[in-house]
Amino acid sequence: MPLARRDGKNNTAASLAEIEGRMLVLEVVAMTSLAMVLDTSEPEKADIGRGVLYLIREAVENKCAEMDLSEDATSTAREYVDELLNTAMHSLFPERH
């Protein structure tokens, strides 16, 4: 992961504003990518979309275990992935959600 930069120097501690800015970019990239992958306007894409949803959730679970996150942190990660996926689905299919 790139380090935060201030005054042209690498710092290991990013400010809250830098973290918020980076999170915003990551969410926009994630939402755009998910919308493209989960677009089931063509029937043959539906299985791909379901597979991607499963893989994302599984990857979050695996990463939490790999990093030995606390139960609270793991629960937060699960809730956040569900929030992102639900938001992506709502943006694609607003009448269904």
N, CA, C and O atoms as a GROMACS GRO file, in nm:
protein
  388
    1MET      N    1   0.085  -0.116   0.000
    1MET     CA    2   0.000   0.000   0.000
    1MET      C    3   0.090   0.123   0.000
    1MET      O    4   0.188   0.128   0.075
    2PRO      N    5   0.058   0.223  -0.083
    2PRO     CA    6   0.141   0.343  -0.087
    2PRO      C    7   0.137   0.417   0.046
    2PRO      O    8   0.034   0.422   0.114
    3LEU      N    9   0.250   0.472   0.082
    3LEU     CA   10   0.257   0.551   0.204
    3LEU      C   11   0.202   0.691   0.178
    3LEU      O   12   0.208   0.741   0.066
    4ALA      N   13   0.150   0.752   0.283
    4ALA     CA   14   0.104   0.890   0.272
    4ALA      C   15   0.223   0.981   0.247
    4ALA      O   16   0.332   0.956   0.298
    5ARG      N   17   0.202   1.084   0.168
    5ARG     CA   18   0.311   1.178   0.140
    5ARG      C   19   0.275   1.316   0.193
    5ARG      O   20   0.164   1.364   0.171
    6ARG      N   21   0.367   1.376   0.260
    6ARG     CA   22   0.355   1.514   0.306
    6ARG      C   23   0.487   1.582   0.281
    6ARG      O   24   0.592   1.530   0.317
    7ASP      N   25   0.483   1.697   0.219
    7ASP     CA   26   0.603   1.775   0.191
    7ASP      C   27   0.708   1.693   0.116
    7ASP      O   28   0.828   1.710   0.137
    8GLY      N   29   0.661   1.603   0.028
    8GLY     CA   30   0.753   1.523  -0.052
    8GLY      C   31   0.823   1.413   0.023
    8GLY      O   32   0.907   1.344  -0.035
    9LYS      N   33   0.792   1.393   0.150
    9LYS     CA   34   0.857   1.289   0.229
    9LYS      C   35   0.756   1.181   0.265
    9LYS      O   36   0.638   1.210   0.283
   10ASN      N   37   0.803   1.058   0.276
   10ASN     CA   38   0.714   0.949   0.318
   10ASN      C   39   0.695   0.954   0.468
   10ASN      O   40   0.791   0.968   0.544
   11ASN      N   41   0.573   0.943   0.511
   11ASN     CA   42   0.540   0.936   0.653
   11ASN      C   43   0.459   0.810   0.675
   11ASN      O   44   0.377   0.774   0.590
   12THR      N   45   0.480   0.743   0.785
   12THR     CA   46   0.404   0.621   0.810
   12THR      C   47   0.266   0.650   0.868
   12THR      O   48   0.178   0.564   0.861
   13ALA      N   49   0.246   0.766   0.924
   13ALA     CA   50   0.116   0.800   0.984
   13ALA      C   51   0.042   0.897   0.892
   13ALA      O   52   0.087   1.009   0.869
   14ALA      N   53  -0.070   0.853   0.839
   14ALA     CA   54  -0.152   0.938   0.754
   14ALA      C   55  -0.252   1.013   0.840
   14ALA      O   56  -0.298   0.962   0.943
   15SER      N   57  -0.286   1.134   0.798
   15SER     CA   58  -0.385   1.211   0.872
   15SER      C   59  -0.524   1.153   0.845
   15SER      O   60  -0.543   1.078   0.750
   16LEU      N   61  -0.619   1.189   0.928
   16LEU     CA   62  -0.756   1.143   0.910
   16LEU      C   63  -0.810   1.188   0.774
   16LEU      O   64  -0.879   1.112   0.708
   17ALA      N   65  -0.778   1.311   0.732
   17ALA     CA   66  -0.823   1.360   0.602
   17ALA      C   67  -0.766   1.276   0.488
   17ALA      O   68  -0.836   1.249   0.390
   18GLU      N   69  -0.641   1.236   0.500
   18GLU     CA   70  -0.580   1.151   0.396
   18GLU      C   71  -0.647   1.015   0.392
   18GLU      O   72  -0.672   0.961   0.284
   19ILE      N   73  -0.675   0.959   0.507
   19ILE     CA   74  -0.742   0.829   0.514
   19ILE      C   75  -0.882   0.839   0.455
   19ILE      O   76  -0.925   0.753   0.378
   20GLU      N   77  -0.955   0.946   0.490
   20GLU     CA   78  -1.089   0.966   0.436
   20GLU      C   79  -1.086   0.980   0.285
   20GLU      O   80  -1.170   0.923   0.214
   21GLY      N   81  -0.990   1.056   0.235
   21GLY     CA   82  -0.977   1.074   0.091
   21GLY      C   83  -0.947   0.944   0.020
   21GLY      O   84  -1.006   0.915  -0.085
   22ARG      N   85  -0.858   0.866   0.075
   22ARG     CA   86  -0.825   0.737   0.016
   22ARG      C   87  -0.943   0.641   0.021
   22ARG      O   88  -0.969   0.569  -0.075
   23MET      N   89  -1.015   0.640   0.132
   23MET     CA   90  -1.133   0.553   0.145
   23MET      C   91  -1.238   0.592   0.040
   23MET      O   92  -1.300   0.504  -0.020
   24LEU      N   93  -1.256   0.721   0.018
   24LEU     CA   94  -1.352   0.766  -0.081
   24LEU      C   95  -1.314   0.712  -0.218
   24LEU      O   96  -1.400   0.660  -0.290
   25VAL      N   97  -1.187   0.724  -0.256
   25VAL     CA   98  -1.143   0.674  -0.386
   25VAL      C   99  -1.163   0.523  -0.396
   25VAL      O  100  -1.212   0.473  -0.497
   26LEU      N  101  -1.127   0.451  -0.291
   26LEU     CA  102  -1.144   0.305  -0.293
   26LEU      C  103  -1.291   0.266  -0.306
   26LEU      O  104  -1.324   0.172  -0.378
   27GLU      N  105  -1.379   0.339  -0.238
   27GLU     CA  106  -1.521   0.309  -0.248
   27GLU      C  107  -1.574   0.337  -0.388
   27GLU      O  108  -1.653   0.260  -0.441
   28VAL      N  109  -1.531   0.448  -0.449
   28VAL     CA  110  -1.576   0.480  -0.584
   28VAL      C  111  -1.527   0.374  -0.683
   28VAL      O  112  -1.603   0.329  -0.768
   29VAL      N  113  -1.401   0.335  -0.672
   29VAL     CA  114  -1.347   0.230  -0.759
   29VAL      C  115  -1.423   0.100  -0.737
   29VAL      O  116  -1.460   0.032  -0.833
   30ALA      N  117  -1.445   0.064  -0.611
   30ALA     CA  118  -1.516  -0.060  -0.581
   30ALA      C  119  -1.658  -0.057  -0.637
   30ALA      O  120  -1.703  -0.153  -0.699
   31MET      N  121  -1.728   0.052  -0.615
   31MET     CA  122  -1.867   0.061  -0.660
   31MET      C  123  -1.875   0.057  -0.812
   31MET      O  124  -1.963  -0.009  -0.868
   32THR      N  125  -1.786   0.126  -0.880
   32THR     CA  126  -1.787   0.127  -1.026
   32THR      C  127  -1.755  -0.012  -1.080
   32THR      O  128  -1.820  -0.060  -1.172
   33SER      N  129  -1.655  -0.074  -1.022
   33SER     CA  130  -1.618  -0.210  -1.066
   33SER      C  131  -1.730  -0.309  -1.040
   33SER      O  132  -1.761  -0.392  -1.125
   34LEU      N  133  -1.789  -0.301  -0.922
   34LEU     CA  134  -1.898  -0.392  -0.890
   34LEU      C  135  -2.017  -0.371  -0.984
   34LEU      O  136  -2.078  -0.468  -1.030
   35ALA      N  137  -2.048  -0.248  -1.011
   35ALA     CA  138  -2.161  -0.220  -1.100
   35ALA      C  139  -2.138  -0.282  -1.237
   35ALA      O  140  -2.230  -0.336  -1.297
   36MET      N  141  -2.015  -0.275  -1.286
   36MET     CA  142  -1.984  -0.333  -1.416
   36MET      C  143  -1.991  -0.486  -1.413
   36MET      O  144  -2.045  -0.547  -1.505
   37VAL      N  145  -1.937  -0.546  -1.308
   37VAL     CA  146  -1.934  -0.692  -1.299
   37VAL      C  147  -2.071  -0.749  -1.268
   37VAL      O  148  -2.107  -0.855  -1.319
   38LEU      N  149  -2.148  -0.680  -1.186
   38LEU     CA  150  -2.277  -0.733  -1.142
   38LEU      C  151  -2.391  -0.699  -1.237
   38LEU      O  152  -2.506  -0.738  -1.213
   39ASP      N  153  -2.361  -0.627  -1.343
   39ASP     CA  154  -2.465  -0.591  -1.440
   39ASP      C  155  -2.518  -0.719  -1.504
   39ASP      O  156  -2.451  -0.782  -1.585
   40THR      N  157  -2.638  -0.755  -1.466
   40THR     CA  158  -2.697  -0.880  -1.515
   40THR      C  159  -2.802  -0.852  -1.622
   40THR      O  160  -2.900  -0.925  -1.634
   41SER      N  161  -2.780  -0.745  -1.700
   41SER     CA  162  -2.875  -0.715  -1.807
   41SER      C  163  -2.877  -0.825  -1.912
   41SER      O  164  -2.974  -0.840  -1.985
   42GLU      N  165  -2.770  -0.902  -1.918
   42GLU     CA  166  -2.766  -1.018  -2.006
   42GLU      C  167  -2.775  -1.142  -1.916
   42GLU      O  168  -2.696  -1.156  -1.823
   43PRO      N  169  -2.870  -1.231  -1.944
   43PRO     CA  170  -2.892  -1.347  -1.856
   43PRO      C  171  -2.768  -1.430  -1.827
   43PRO      O  172  -2.753  -1.482  -1.716
   44GLU      N  173  -2.679  -1.445  -1.924
   44GLU     CA  174  -2.560  -1.528  -1.901
   44GLU      C  175  -2.464  -1.465  -1.801
   44GLU      O  176  -2.374  -1.533  -1.751
   45LYS      N  177  -2.481  -1.339  -1.771
   45LYS     CA  178  -2.394  -1.272  -1.674
   45LYS      C  179  -2.440  -1.294  -1.529
   45LYS      O  180  -2.364  -1.265  -1.436
   46ALA      N  181  -2.560  -1.343  -1.509
   46ALA     CA  182  -2.614  -1.358  -1.374
   46ALA      C  183  -2.528  -1.450  -1.289
   46ALA      O  184  -2.500  -1.420  -1.173
   47ASP      N  185  -2.486  -1.563  -1.345
   47ASP     CA  186  -2.402  -1.657  -1.269
   47ASP      C  187  -2.267  -1.595  -1.235
   47ASP      O  188  -2.214  -1.618  -1.127
   48ILE      N  189  -2.213  -1.518  -1.326
   48ILE     CA  190  -2.086  -1.450  -1.301
   48ILE      C  191  -2.103  -1.353  -1.185
   48ILE      O  192  -2.018  -1.347  -1.095
   49GLY      N  193  -2.211  -1.276  -1.186
   49GLY     CA  194  -2.237  -1.181  -1.078
   49GLY      C  195  -2.249  -1.248  -0.943
   49GLY      O  196  -2.192  -1.201  -0.844
   50ARG      N  197  -2.324  -1.358  -0.938
   50ARG     CA  198  -2.340  -1.431  -0.812
   50ARG      C  199  -2.206  -1.486  -0.765
   50ARG      O  200  -2.176  -1.485  -0.646
   51GLY      N  201  -2.126  -1.535  -0.859
   51GLY     CA  202  -1.994  -1.587  -0.824
   51GLY      C  203  -1.903  -1.479  -0.768
   51GLY      O  204  -1.828  -1.503  -0.673
   52VAL      N  205  -1.909  -1.361  -0.826
   52VAL     CA  206  -1.828  -1.250  -0.778
   52VAL      C  207  -1.869  -1.211  -0.637
   52VAL      O  208  -1.784  -1.187  -0.552
   53LEU      N  209  -1.999  -1.204  -0.611
   53LEU     CA  210  -2.046  -1.171  -0.476
   53LEU      C  211  -1.994  -1.271  -0.375
   53LEU      O  212  -1.947  -1.234  -0.267
   54TYR      N  213  -2.003  -1.399  -0.409
   54TYR     CA  214  -1.953  -1.504  -0.320
   54TYR      C  215  -1.803  -1.489  -0.296
   54TYR      O  216  -1.757  -1.497  -0.182
   55LEU      N  217  -1.727  -1.467  -0.403
   55LEU     CA  218  -1.581  -1.454  -0.390
   55LEU      C  219  -1.541  -1.334  -0.306
   55LEU      O  220  -1.446  -1.340  -0.229
   56ILE      N  221  -1.614  -1.225  -0.321
   56ILE     CA  222  -1.582  -1.105  -0.242
   56ILE      C  223  -1.604  -1.133  -0.094
   56ILE      O  224  -1.519  -1.102  -0.010
   57ARG      N  225  -1.719  -1.190  -0.062
   57ARG     CA  226  -1.746  -1.220   0.079
   57ARG      C  227  -1.645  -1.321   0.135
   57ARG      O  228  -1.598  -1.306   0.248
   58GLU      N  229  -1.612  -1.422   0.057
   58GLU     CA  230  -1.515  -1.522   0.099
   58GLU      C  231  -1.376  -1.459   0.119
   58GLU      O  232  -1.305  -1.493   0.213
   59ALA      N  233  -1.338  -1.368   0.030
   59ALA     CA  234  -1.209  -1.301   0.041
   59ALA      C  235  -1.201  -1.215   0.167
   59ALA      O  236  -1.096  -1.209   0.231
   60VAL      N  237  -1.310  -1.149   0.202
   60VAL     CA  238  -1.314  -1.069   0.324
   60VAL      C  239  -1.297  -1.160   0.445
   60VAL      O  240  -1.219  -1.130   0.535
   61GLU      N  241  -1.369  -1.271   0.448
   61GLU     CA  242  -1.356  -1.366   0.559
   61GLU      C  243  -1.213  -1.418   0.571
   61GLU      O  244  -1.157  -1.423   0.680
   62ASN      N  245  -1.155  -1.456   0.458
   62ASN     CA  246  -1.018  -1.508   0.458
   62ASN      C  247  -0.917  -1.404   0.504
   62ASN      O  248  -0.825  -1.435   0.579
   63LYS      N  249  -0.934  -1.280   0.459
   63LYS     CA  250  -0.840  -1.174   0.497
   63LYS      C  251  -0.852  -1.143   0.646
   63LYS      O  252  -0.751  -1.118   0.713
   64CYS      N  253  -0.973  -1.144   0.699
   64CYS     CA  254  -0.992  -1.122   0.843
   64CYS      C  255  -0.921  -1.230   0.923
   64CYS      O  256  -0.854  -1.201   1.022
   65ALA      N  257  -0.936  -1.354   0.880
   65ALA     CA  258  -0.870  -1.465   0.949
   65ALA      C  259  -0.718  -1.455   0.936
   65ALA      O  260  -0.645  -1.474   1.033
   66GLU      N  261  -0.671  -1.424   0.816
   66GLU     CA  262  -0.527  -1.411   0.791
   66GLU      C  263  -0.464  -1.303   0.878
   66GLU      O  264  -0.353  -1.319   0.927
   67MET      N  265  -0.537  -1.193   0.896
   67MET     CA  266  -0.485  -1.081   0.975
   67MET      C  267  -0.515  -1.098   1.124
   67MET      O  268  -0.477  -1.014   1.205
   68ASP      N  269  -0.584  -1.208   1.159
   68ASP     CA  270  -0.620  -1.236   1.297
   68ASP      C  271  -0.692  -1.118   1.362
   68ASP      O  272  -0.660  -1.076   1.473
   69LEU      N  273  -0.792  -1.066   1.288
   69LEU     CA  274  -0.869  -0.953   1.339
   69LEU      C  275  -0.956  -0.995   1.456
   69LEU      O  276  -0.997  -1.111   1.466
   70SER      N  277  -0.984  -0.901   1.542
   70SER     CA  278  -1.075  -0.928   1.653
   70SER      C  279  -1.214  -0.956   1.599
   70SER      O  280  -1.243  -0.928   1.482
   71GLU      N  281  -1.300  -1.011   1.683
   71GLU     CA  282  -1.438  -1.039   1.641
   71GLU      C  283  -1.510  -0.910   1.605
   71GLU      O  284  -1.588  -0.907   1.510
   72ASP      N  285  -1.483  -0.801   1.679
   72ASP     CA  286  -1.546  -0.672   1.647
   72ASP      C  287  -1.502  -0.623   1.510
   72ASP      O  288  -1.584  -0.577   1.431
   73ALA      N  289  -1.373  -0.631   1.481
   73ALA     CA  290  -1.321  -0.586   1.352
   73ALA      C  291  -1.375  -0.673   1.239
   73ALA      O  292  -1.408  -0.623   1.132
   74THR      N  293  -1.382  -0.803   1.262
   74THR     CA  294  -1.436  -0.895   1.162
   74THR      C  295  -1.583  -0.866   1.136
   74THR      O  296  -1.628  -0.867   1.022
   75SER      N  297  -1.658  -0.842   1.242
   75SER     CA  298  -1.799  -0.808   1.228
   75SER      C  299  -1.816  -0.679   1.148
   75SER      O  300  -1.905  -0.670   1.063
   76THR      N  301  -1.733  -0.581   1.176
   76THR     CA  302  -1.737  -0.454   1.102
   76THR      C  303  -1.707  -0.478   0.955
   76THR      O  304  -1.773  -0.421   0.869
   77ALA      N  305  -1.608  -0.561   0.925
   77ALA     CA  306  -1.573  -0.591   0.787
   77ALA      C  307  -1.689  -0.659   0.715
   77ALA      O  308  -1.720  -0.627   0.600
   78ARG      N  309  -1.754  -0.754   0.782
   78ARG     CA  310  -1.869  -0.823   0.724
   78ARG      C  311  -1.982  -0.725   0.694
   78ARG      O  312  -2.042  -0.728   0.586
   79GLU      N  313  -2.011  -0.638   0.789
   79GLU     CA  314  -2.118  -0.539   0.770
   79GLU      C  315  -2.084  -0.443   0.657
   79GLU      O  316  -2.170  -0.407   0.578
   80TYR      N  317  -1.958  -0.403   0.650
   80TYR     CA  318  -1.917  -0.307   0.547
   80TYR      C  319  -1.923  -0.371   0.407
   80TYR      O  320  -1.966  -0.306   0.312
   81VAL      N  321  -1.880  -0.495   0.394
   81VAL     CA  322  -1.887  -0.560   0.261
   81VAL      C  323  -2.032  -0.575   0.219
   81VAL      O  324  -2.065  -0.556   0.102
   82ASP      N  325  -2.120  -0.609   0.313
   82ASP     CA  326  -2.262  -0.618   0.280
   82ASP      C  327  -2.318  -0.483   0.237
   82ASP      O  328  -2.396  -0.474   0.143
   83GLU      N  329  -2.276  -0.377   0.307
   83GLU     CA  330  -2.320  -0.242   0.272
   83GLU      C  331  -2.276  -0.205   0.130
   83GLU      O  332  -2.356  -0.155   0.051
   84LEU      N  333  -2.149  -0.230   0.099
   84LEU     CA  334  -2.098  -0.200  -0.035
   84LEU      C  335  -2.172  -0.279  -0.143
   84LEU      O  336  -2.213  -0.223  -0.244
   85LEU      N  337  -2.188  -0.408  -0.120
   85LEU     CA  338  -2.254  -0.492  -0.219
   85LEU      C  339  -2.400  -0.453  -0.237
   85LEU      O  340  -2.451  -0.450  -0.349
   86ASN      N  341  -2.469  -0.424  -0.126
   86ASN     CA  342  -2.609  -0.382  -0.136
   86ASN      C  343  -2.622  -0.249  -0.208
   86ASN      O  344  -2.715  -0.229  -0.286
   87THR      N  345  -2.531  -0.157  -0.183
   87THR     CA  346  -2.534  -0.028  -0.251
   87THR      C  347  -2.510  -0.046  -0.400
   87THR      O  348  -2.577   0.018  -0.482
   88ALA      N  349  -2.417  -0.133  -0.436
   88ALA     CA  350  -2.392  -0.160  -0.578
   88ALA      C  351  -2.516  -0.219  -0.644
   88ALA      O  352  -2.554  -0.180  -0.754
   89MET      N  353  -2.580  -0.314  -0.577
   89MET     CA  354  -2.700  -0.376  -0.632
   89MET      C  355  -2.813  -0.274  -0.644
   89MET      O  356  -2.887  -0.275  -0.742
   90HIS      N  357  -2.826  -0.187  -0.546
   90HIS     CA  358  -2.931  -0.085  -0.550
   90HIS      C  359  -2.907   0.012  -0.665
   90HIS      O  360  -3.002   0.056  -0.729
   91SER      N  361  -2.782   0.044  -0.692
   91SER     CA  362  -2.754   0.137  -0.802
   91SER      C  363  -2.786   0.074  -0.936
   91SER      O  364  -2.823   0.144  -1.031
   92LEU      N  365  -2.773  -0.058  -0.946
   92LEU     CA  366  -2.805  -0.128  -1.070
   92LEU      C  367  -2.955  -0.155  -1.085
   92LEU      O  368  -3.012  -0.144  -1.193
   93PHE      N  369  -3.017  -0.191  -0.973
   93PHE     CA  370  -3.157  -0.233  -0.975
   93PHE      C  371  -3.236  -0.158  -0.868
   93PHE      O  372  -3.281  -0.220  -0.772
   94PRO      N  373  -3.255  -0.027  -0.882
   94PRO     CA  374  -3.321   0.051  -0.776
   94PRO      C  375  -3.463   0.007  -0.747
   94PRO      O  376  -3.509   0.022  -0.634
   95GLU      N  377  -3.534  -0.046  -0.844
   95GLU     CA  378  -3.673  -0.086  -0.820
   95GLU      C  379  -3.683  -0.217  -0.742
   95GLU      O  380  -3.789  -0.244  -0.684
   96ARG      N  381  -3.578  -0.297  -0.737
   96ARG     CA  382  -3.582  -0.426  -0.666
   96ARG      C  383  -3.539  -0.414  -0.521
   96ARG      O  384  -3.571  -0.501  -0.441
   97HIS      N  385  -3.468  -0.309  -0.486
   97HIS     CA  386  -3.411  -0.299  -0.350
   97HIS      C  387  -3.468  -0.180  -0.279
   97HIS      O  388  -3.433  -0.155  -0.164
   0.00000   0.00000   0.00000
